[in-house]
Amino acid sequence: MTVKIKAYSDFICPFCFLGKGPLDEIAKEKDVEVEWMPFELRPNPYPKIDPWQEPEKLSSWESFIQPAAKKLGIDIRLPRVSPHPYTHLAFEGFQFAKEHGKGNDFHHRVFNAFFQEEQNIEDVEVLTELAGEVGLSKDDFREALVSRKYREVHQEALNHAYEEARIMAVPTFIIGDEVIQGLASKERLAQAIDKQIEKKETNEIDGMQCDFTGNC
């Protein structure tokens, strides 16, 4: 059986980027369907952040993020995009990509562009180039971003995350009825997936019976 996983993240969240690694690995080994879900940590008009100008954030990067990346074997760098971008346009582009069957491909590409290539993922032309790299029409994609065609779709997704799913921090993974908040190892994800498979198999046999007429 296919286990569905909802992964809530923001493109400027380093732990979300690191969390993608174990999730990508488990997706190659188990029958899972991953749906990436938008969550903006600093939506417009909140002030943008610039970690390079904040000693506490630089210290956090060196003390927690880099060691975690090394342990996971993931290449990550603190992007010198100053300040860090808003992500609503990238997520609107994700909605375009999702509608055209390339949602996860585009999502992965944007993540890599920011945390490995230090590209400005708030720039329409940068996002358009990334869309082209995953096989989307660059002209149609650019037009969708400029016209803000997917603004309402993205806002509905945010409302779901904030109000319905009650997401408080990212990354958050919802696997069946289990919620995992924060960076999760491959083993932790595998346990949650196996638990859902076992629960499904148990439910399928519960209640089977024959009645007095001989019907089974």
Secondary structure, DSSP 8 states (H G I E B T S, - for coil): --EEEEEEE-TT-HHHHHHHHHHHHHHHHS-EEEEEEE--SS-TTS----GGG-HHHHHHIIIIIHHHHHHHT--------SS----HHHHHHHHHHHHTT-HHHHHHHHHHHHHTT---TT-HHHHHHHHHHTT--HHHHHHHHHHTTTHHHHHHHHHIIIIIS---SSSEEEETTEEEES---HHHHHHHHHHHHHHHHHHHHTT----TTS--
